Amino acid sequence: MTLEKTPLAGCVLIQPHVFKDQRGSFFESFNQQKFAQLYGKSVHFVQDNQSISSYGTLRGLHFQQGEYAQAKLVRVISGKVLDVVVDVRKDSPSFGQHHSVELSGENNLQIFIPKGFAHGFVGLSEKVIFEYKCDAYYQPSAEAGIRFDDPDLNIDWKIPSEDMILSAKDQKLPLFNQLEL
Ligand SMILES: Cc1cn([C@H]2C[C@H](O)[C@@H](COP(=O)(O)OP(=O)(O)O[C@H]3O[C@H](C)C(=O)[C@H](O)[C@H]3O)O2)c(=O)[nH]c1=O
């Protein structure tokens, strides 16, 4: 397992070590002790989520606020996404900046997203099975979000807008400069 920093403080990429043999492959998708040794801080996840999306499905940008803020460890079990995180920590040097990375069932790459980030992804393959761990429980009353096409963020989602599939909720999310953080 190796860890690589991103330009956003606290947000890191994790590359598990994949064991391959004549049967196929194996890797530890999460190991609390190894994570803490590499990251320098422990994390205690309490909820695992899975979503299945078709090509063009864009989920996000979402985050939970206050005491319900979630750190997440996200990965793609099969398929491919462009995963995007936005730093919404007002006191952060990278406040308002975003980082995107391709996660896939092929590269097994994971991204650890600390509390204080909005998160979203768009499906780049025909079908995506997406799995992520959260260190705080789902709390609908604490949900917040940013419109995917926010002009200040200017995120390149890599697919034509006419291919995008969004929930009614996500289509009505506020712009970044309308957030009360
Ligand atoms: C997030 C969540 C949702 N739900 C229920 C609420 C809805 O009835 C249904 C679908 O929820 P939603 O449309 O918010 O699902 P996504 O658009 O995939 O939301 C996720 O999208 C981005 C990528 C994230 O990082 C967030 O963790 C999460 O907000 O599942 C639950 O019961 N528990 C949960 O933890």
The ligand as a Tripos MOL2 file, in Angstrom:
@<TRIPOS>MOLECULE
LIG
   35    37     1     0     0
SMALL
NO_CHARGES

@<TRIPOS>ATOM
      1 C1        -25.7580    9.2730    0.9150 C.3       1 LIG1
      2 C2        -26.8730    8.4310    1.4600 C.ar      1 LIG1
      3 C3        -28.1020    8.3680    0.8350 C.ar      1 LIG1
      4 N1        -29.0970    7.5850    1.3550 N.ar      1 LIG1
      5 C4        -30.3560    7.5060    0.6390 C.3       1 LIG1
      6 C5        -31.0260    8.8540    0.3950 C.3       1 LIG1
      7 C6        -31.7100    8.6680   -0.9350 C.3       1 LIG1
      8 O1        -33.0030    8.1400   -0.7420 O.3       1 LIG1
      9 C7        -30.8690    7.6240   -1.6680 C.3       1 LIG1
     10 C8        -29.9590    8.2260   -2.7040 C.3       1 LIG1
     11 O2        -29.2440    9.2730   -2.0800 O.3       1 LIG1
     12 P1        -28.4660   10.3280   -2.9590 P.3       1 LIG1
     13 O3        -29.2390   10.6740   -4.1890 O.co2     1 LIG1
     14 O4        -28.0350   11.4580   -2.0380 O.co2     1 LIG1
     15 O5        -27.1810    9.4630   -3.3860 O.3       1 LIG1
     16 P2        -25.8710   10.0570   -4.1040 P.3       1 LIG1
     17 O6        -26.2260   11.1350   -5.0790 O.co2     1 LIG1
     18 O7        -25.0730    8.9100   -4.5690 O.co2     1 LIG1
     19 O8        -25.1080   10.7600   -2.8940 O.3       1 LIG1
     20 C9        -23.7270   10.5510   -2.6290 C.3       1 LIG1
     21 O9        -23.0460   11.2080   -3.6400 O.3       1 LIG1
     22 C10       -21.7240   11.6420   -3.4200 C.3       1 LIG1
     23 C11       -20.8320   10.9990   -4.4430 C.3       1 LIG1
     24 C12       -21.1870   11.5180   -2.0640 C.2       1 LIG1
     25 O10       -19.9770   11.5800   -1.8370 O.2       1 LIG1
     26 C13       -22.1160   11.4460   -0.9400 C.3       1 LIG1
     27 O11       -21.6130   10.5470    0.0360 O.3       1 LIG1
     28 C14       -23.5040   11.0880   -1.2370 C.3       1 LIG1
     29 O12       -24.2330   12.2850   -1.0610 O.3       1 LIG1
     30 O13       -30.0820    6.9800   -0.6440 O.3       1 LIG1
     31 C15       -28.9230    6.8490    2.5140 C.ar      1 LIG1
     32 O14       -29.8490    6.1480    2.9690 O.2       1 LIG1
     33 N2        -27.7100    6.9130    3.1680 N.ar      1 LIG1
     34 C16       -26.6760    7.6770    2.6750 C.ar      1 LIG1
     35 O15       -25.5870    7.6850    3.2990 O.2       1 LIG1
@<TRIPOS>BOND
     1     1     2 1
     2     2     3 ar
     3     2    34 ar
     4     3     4 ar
     5     4     5 1
     6     4    31 ar
     7     5     6 1
     8     5    30 1
     9     6     7 1
    10     7     8 1
    11     7     9 1
    12     9    10 1
    13     9    30 1
    14    10    11 1
    15    11    12 1
    16    12    13 2
    17    12    14 1
    18    12    15 1
    19    15    16 1
    20    16    17 2
    21    16    18 1
    22    16    19 1
    23    19    20 1
    24    20    21 1
    25    20    28 1
    26    21    22 1
    27    22    23 1
    28    22    24 1
    29    24    25 2
    30    24    26 1
    31    26    27 1
    32    26    28 1
    33    28    29 1
    34    31    32 2
    35    31    33 ar
    36    33    34 ar
    37    34    35 2
@<TRIPOS>SUBSTRUCTURE
     1 LIG1         1 GROUP 0 **** ****
